[in-house]
Amino acid sequence: MKIVFLDAISMGDVSLEEMAALGELVCYPSSTAEEARERVKDADVACLNKVIVAQAFLDAAPKLKLICEAGTGINNIDTALCAQRGVAVRNVAAYSTDSVAQTAWMHILNLLGRAFHYQEFVTSGAYSKNPVHVDYAHPFTEIAGKTLGIVGMGAIGQKVASVGVAFGMKVIYYSTSGTGHCKDYPCVSLGELLDQSDVISIHAPYNERTAGLIGYEQFRQMKPSAVLVNTGRGGIAVEADLARALDDGLIAGAALDVYVKEPLPLDSPLMHLRHPERLLFSPHIAWYSREARARLAHEMAQNIVRFFA
């Protein structure tokens, strides 16, 4: 059995020995569309993270039996066409729950706790020159007693919610599917969530119900003191509208780990704010803890084992 990993650089330094023990494993750091078609010609299994799987890809892979997505989202794969061709698709769910929840809280704490500002205040020498012993001009915001609104109450949303409760927050959520399965917290309309939340954290998939879910009019409904964090999928919050809302002072701040186009283009409106201090970035890193990648590699190998068993 030949297993081809088309963009193995996405796995970083995690071991792929478990997968290699299953057959002939060939890893490429990355693959263009043309390179991918050439490299899957004699593959039984294709492992990939962001490589697009459409008709040309499948036409080039007559032996292909299984596609293993190195992640949860499969927006890059034409699953209907794969089903027609008899090619199975397997992803890995829940491997990054703790990792993503931790990243969401890293951003929430930074936005409300201003750790990035205080670091700069001290290291720049401004604190040493300060007339008093505290940065009195930039107080931080307590989390206890605030309302945490979660968009998408799946496994990650519930993990984020549990941390919010530990901090003394009230938790509400909006179900993007229209069905509030989680009974631990109130399920509200999107309008109610926007009106009531001090922190909004997005943990929903990108689909026809969530594309452009939060635009300029939705930002107008939020509290001016509220912050938005998106570690879910790019495009759920409209990037140009977010940039405008931040500069217009409609909300106090935002933090993003995901973007419509990745890596984030230099000409993105997010990169050219009049008030850049209101926006925190991370480079789609929420899923990328060492532990999460180790779980991902193991589950990908197990997907291969289970399929051929």
Salt bridges, closest charged atoms under 4 A:
ASP13 OD1 - ARG293 NH1 3.12
GLU18 OE1 - HIS298 ND1 2.94
GLU35 OE1 - ARG39 NH1 3.74
GLU38 OE1 - LYS41 NZ 3.05
ASP42 OD1 - LYS2 NZ 3.05
ASP44 OD1 - LYS65 NZ 2.82
ASP59 OD1 - ARG85 NH2 2.82
ASP98 OD1 - LYS159 NZ 3.35
ASP135 OD2 - HIS117 NE2 2.70
ASP135 OD1 - HIS138 ND1 3.23
ASP198 OD1 - LYS223 NZ 2.99
GLU208 OE2 - ARG209 NH1 3.59
GLU217 OE1 - ARG220 NE 3.62
ASP248 OD2 - ARG244 NE 3.71
ASP248 OD1 - ARG274 NH2 3.84
GLU262 OE1 - HIS284 ND1 2.61
GLU277 OE2 - HIS275 ND1 3.33
GLU299 OE2 - HIS298 NE2 3.87
GLU299 OE1 - ARG306 NH2 3.47
